[in-house]
C-alpha cells in the first residue's frame, strides 16, 4: 500500500504541460438551461477565464464553475498563448400555467394485462424514484378503476392501489380472479424454493427481510393470499444473497438463495464495466473516457476475484456497448450471486465539480445495502478516496433481486484530483482489490 502512494504521488509532483483543451461544454455555441455550469478540461502553466485566474491541477486538468445569466453568456479562456471563446445561452422559459393532472375515476372497472416483460408496478403515478412494487411478466391480468396522466390506477385489494404505465398494458377480456391451488416446497443446496400453483396469473408483491412476505392479489374468496417465509430462521443469518419470484405458466416460482458456506470459493459474480462503444460515459479533464476506465477496473476485479476462487461473468470484455437489461439478464442466466457495476461519476450543470469528489455506491433493494457499505469502506480505506456515501438509486443495474446488485462510482472523473487518480493504473488495481475485499468481508463477518 505504501509503495502505491509513493508511486502515485510521484506522478503528481511535476506539473503536466497541456495545450488548452475544453472537454465540457462539448461545443460552442451551446444552450444550457441551468443557473450555473462548469468548464472542464486541460491547460498549460496557467489558465484565465474572463479575467479570473483558475487553478490548474498538477496533472494538467482543471474544473471551474461559472454562473449563467439569462440570454447569451460569453467566456474567454486563455492559457499559454492559446485563446478559446465560448458562448453559452441560458433560455428564459416561461412559467408553466398547466394544472397538475388529477385522478379520473371510472364509473366501472376496466380490464387490462401487461403487454411485455419487466413491467414496473409503482406506488405512485410517476416514472422515476424509489416507487417500484414489482416487475411483472407479460400477461398479468389487471383491474383498473381510474387514470392519472399517463398511468392507470390498479386495484390490488379494497382500498389498496398501485400504478402502471398506460404504454405497458393492453386491453383484456379476462375478468376472472385467480385461485391459489396450493404449493410445493423444494429444498436444494443453493435455494429455498416454493412453487405455487394458481388457476391463472395474478398481480403479486414480494417484501424482503428476515421474514419474506409474498402476496397474491385479486384472489377468489380471500381477495389477497399471503405467504410468510422466515428466512433468517431457516438460513441462520439475517443477510440476504438474492431472491426471485416469477410466473412460469400459471405456476409462480419463489426462490430465496441460501447464504454460502465457503466465502468466495465457487461463487458466481457478474462484473459489469459501465458504458462502452459509442456510449462514452463521462469525459475526464484530460479527455479520458469513462468507458475505458470502467473496463480496466472491471478486468482487474475479474482477476482479483478469480484468484480467490470465484467464477466471474463479465458483461463486456471489449469496447462494445451492451443493453442495460441484457447485462442483467447475463448475470441472471449465469446464476450470479453478486452483480457489481463499475462506473466513474459526473455531475449535472448546476453542481460544482470542485465540491464533489470521492467514492459512492448505489443500491436499490435493502438486501444490497450492507454489501454497499462494506465495498465503500474498503475503497475509502485502501485508496483514500473521500467517502461520498452509499445511496439508494433507481438504476437498471441495481434493480435486480436475483443477485446482490450494486453500482460503484469509483471517483469523479470531472474533479481534477479524482481524475488524476482514476487514470492511474495502480489506483485502478487497488480499487479492484478493495471491491473484492468488501465482498469477502460481507460473506465472512
N, C-alpha and C positions, 0 to 999 in steps of 0.2 A: 504493500500500500504506500509506504514512504517513497519507494522508488518511483511509483506512478506520479506522485505530486511533484517530485523533483523534475522529472521529465516534462510533465505538463506545464509546470511553472516556467521552465526554460523556454518553452515555445512563446511565452508572452512577454519575455524580457525585452526583446528587440522590437521596436516599432516597425510593423509591416508597412511597406510602401505600395500604395494602390493609387491608380488613377481614379478620379471621381466617377462613381457609378451609383445610380439610384435604382434599387430593386422594387421599392414601393414608395409612392404610387407607381404603377407599371407604365403609365402613359401620360402624356400631356398634350393637349388639354384633357382634363378628366372632371367628371361630376361626382361629388361625394356628398350625400345627404347626412351630414353629421356636424355638430358644433365644433368638432376638432378632428384631426387626423395626425399622421406622423410620416416623416421621411425615414427610410431605412436604406442603408447602402454601405459603400466603402469610400474612403477618401485618403489623400496623401498625408503630408505632415500637419496640415491644418484644414479646417472647414469653417466657412462663414455662410450663414443663411440669413438673408435680409439684414445684414449688418451685425448679426449676433454670432459670436464665436461658439462653435459647437464642439464639445469634447469628442475626440476620436480615440477609440479603444486601441490598445497595443496591437491587437490582431489586425487593425485597419478598418474594422467595422464601426458603424455609428447608427444611432437611432435618435430622432429628435421630434418631439410633439409640437404641433402648431395649431393655433385656433383658426377657425374659419368663420368669416362674416358671410352674410347672405350676398349672393352675387359672385362676381369674379374675384379671386384671391391670387395675387401674383407673388412668386417666390424666386429669388435669385440665389443659386448655390455656387460658391467659389472655393476652389481647392487647387493649390499649386499651379496657378495659371489657367485652369480649366473652369469654364462657366457653364452652368445648366440653368435654363429658365423653365419654370413650371407655372401652369395656370390651373387652378382648382376652382370649380364653380360649386357653390352650395345653393341649391334651389330653395326658393321660398314656397313651401307647399301650403296651400290654404287649409285652414282648419276644417275638419270633417264635420258636416252637418247631418250625416247619416245617423239614424237612431239604431241602437243595438237590437239585433234580431230577438224576437220573443218566441216563446213556445207556442206552437199551434197544435191544439189537441184535436184529435179526430172524434167524430161522433160515434164511430165504431172501429174496432181494431182492424189493422191490415196485416197481411202475412207476407214474409219475405224469407229468403235464405241466402247465406253467404255465397258469393259468386267466384271466390278464389281461395287459396290457402293463405295462412298467416295474416288473417284479417283481425285487426285490433278491436276489441270491445273496450269502451272507455267509460270512465266515471263521469266525465264532463264532455260537452259538445265542442271540444277543441282538439285540433290536430297537433298538439305539442304538449310537453310537460310530462310529469310523473302521474299519469292518469289511466294507465292501461290495466284492465282487469284480467283479460285472457287474450290469447291469439287463436282464432278459430280456423278450422279446416273448411274446405269448400263443402257446401250442402248442409250447414247447420240451420235448422228452421228457427225463425224469429217471429215473435209477436210484437207489433209496433202500434203505439197509440198516439203518436204525435211526431212533430218535427221541429227543428230549430236550425236555422241557417242551412248548412249542408249535411246535417245529421238527422237520423231517425232516433226517436226515443224507444228503447227496447224494454218490454215488460218482462222482468225476471220472476217476480212474485208480487203479491199485494203490497203496494207502496214501496217497491224496490225496483229501481230502473237503472238502465245503462244507456250508452250511446254508441251508434255505429254509423260510419260514413255512408252516405247515400250511394257513393260510387262503388262500394264494396258488396252490395246486395242486389238481388233480382227478385221480382215478384214470384210468389209461390201459391199454389192451391192447397198446400198441406196445412190443415187447421187442427190436426191431431196433436195430442200431447203424448210424450214418451212414457214408457213404463219400465221401471228397473226390475229385471227378472232374477237378479242375483249376481254373485261374483265368485271368482276363483282366486286363490292365493298361490303364487308360485315363488318358492324360495330358491335362490341361486347364490353362488359365491359373491357375485357383484351387485345384485339388486334385490330389493323387496318389490315384488310385482303383484299388482291386483288387476284382474281383468273383469270388468263389469259388463254384464250382458243387458242390453236395452232393446226395446222394441223398435226404436229409431233414434237418430241423433238428436241431441238437445243442447241448449246452452249450458255452460259449466264454468266453474272457477276453482282455482287451487290456491289456498293460503298456506305458505310455507312456515316452518317454525319447529320448535321442539315437538309439537304435535301438528301434523298436516291436517288440513280440513279441505276435503273435496266436496263440492256441491253440484248437483244437477238441478236445473230449473225447469219449470213448465212440465212437471211430472204429474201423472194422473194420481188422483186421490190425495196424496200428501202435498202436492204443489212444489215442494223442494225436498230433495233427498240429500241427506248429509252423511258423510263418512269421515270419521276421525282416525288417523293413524299416529300412535305415539312413537314418533321416530327416535327421540333421544333415549327412550327406554329400550327400544329394540336394538338400536345401534351402539348404545353405550357411550354416546357423545352428543353434545349439542351442535357440533359443527356439521354443516351440510356440504355435500360434494356433488350436487346435481340431482335433478329430478325432471320428469316429463309426464305429460298426460295428453293423449290424443285418441281420436276415434280411428279404428280400423273396421270398416263396415259399420255395423251397429254395436260393436264391442268397443268399450273405452278402456285403454291400457294405461294404467297409472304405475309409473316406475320411480322408485327412490333409490339412489345409489348408496351402497354401503361404504362406510369410511374404510380406507385402505389400511392394511396392517404393515406393509413393507415400505412405508415412506414413498420415495420417488421410483423405486425399482419396479419396472414393469408397467408403470402408469403411462397412459397416452396423454400427451399435452399438445394442443394446437397452438402454433405460434404464427401470428399474423403481422406482416410488415405492411403498415398502412400505406394507402395510395399506390402509385405505380403507373407505368406507361405515360399516357398523356395527362394523367392526374398527378400533378407535381406535389400537391400539398403546399405547405408554406415554403417561402424562399428566404434563405438566411441573408444576413448583412453582406456576406461576401459572394452571394449568388448560389450557394449550395442549396440543393433541392431536398425537401423533407423526405421524399420517397426513397432517395438513395441512402440517407442516414438511417431511416427506419429499417431498410433491408440489411444493412451492415450489422446493426444491433440485433436484429432477429436471427441472423446467421450465427453470431457469437452465442446467442442464447440457445440456439439449437445444439451447438457443440457442447455447451456447458451442461445442459440437461441430459444429453445422451451419455456424457461422461459419468453421470450419476445414476445411470441405469434406466432413464425414462425413454419412452418411444415418442418421437417428435413428428408431428404432421405440420408441414409448412403450407400456409395458404397461397404463398407465391415464393418462388426461388429466383426469379429474374425480374427484369424491368417491364412487367406487364400489369395492366390494371384488371382487377377481379371485382365482379359484382359483390356488394356487401353481403347480400343474403347467400350467395354461393360460398362465400368464405365461412359463414356459419354452418351451412349445410355440410361442407367438407369436414369441419370439426365434429359434427354430429354423426356423420356417416362412419367416421373412424372411432366413434365412441370415446371422444376425448373427455377427460375429467376436468381439465383446465383449458381455457381459451384466453390467451394473452395477446392483446393487440398493441403494437408498438407505434407510437407517434411522437412528433415534436410539436410544441404548442405555438400558437399565434394569437392575435387579438383583433377585435373589431376596431374600426376607426376611432371611436370615442374614447379609447383607452390610451394610457401612456405606457409604451413598451419598456421604459426605464424603471417603472414602478412594479413591473411584474417579472418574476424570474422563479426558477426552481421546478420541482417535480410535483405533479399531481396524478392521482389515479382515480379513474371513474368506474363506478359500478351502477347497476340498476336494481337488482334484487338483493335483499339483505343477506342472502346466503354468501354473497361475494364481498361483503363489507369488511370482514375480518381479514380476508386474504389481501384486500387492497391496502389495509393498514400495515400488514407485515411487509409487503413489497415496498411501499413508500418509505417505511422506516429504514429498510436496508439500503435503498438507493441514497437517501439522505446521509446515512452514516458512512457509506463507503465512497461516495463521490463528492460529498459536501455540497450537494445542491440544496437550495433553500426549500423548506417544507411548504409546498403550495397546496397542501391538504388533499384528503380524499373527498370525492364529490359524487352524489347520485346524479346520473345523467341519462336521458332517454336517447341513447345511441344504439344503432343497429347491432354493433358487435357485442354489446353488453346486455342486450335484451334476450339473451339465450339462457334458458334454465337448465338445459341438459348438462352443461359444464359450468364450473365457476368461471364466469366471464368478466374480465376487467380490461380496461384500456389505459395504458400507461403513457402519459405525456411526459417524456423524459426531461425536457427543459424547453425554454422559449427560444425558438430559432431567430426571432426578431429582436431579442435582447443581446447587445454586443457581448456581455460577459458569458451568458449561456451559449450563445452561438459559437464562441471560441472553444467551449467545452465539447459541444456536440460534434464538431468536425474533427475532434482529436480521437485517434484510434484507441488510445489507452482508456480514455473516458468511455468509449463505446463498449470496450471489453469489460470494464468494471461495472458498468450499468447492467450488462447482461448477467454477470455473476451475481450482482445484488438481487436481481429479479429471481434467479434460481434459488438463492438463499432464502428469499422471502417465501417462496412456495414451500421449500423444505421445512422452514420453521413453522409454517401453518400446519403442515402434516405431522410434525413431531410434537409440538407443545400441547 
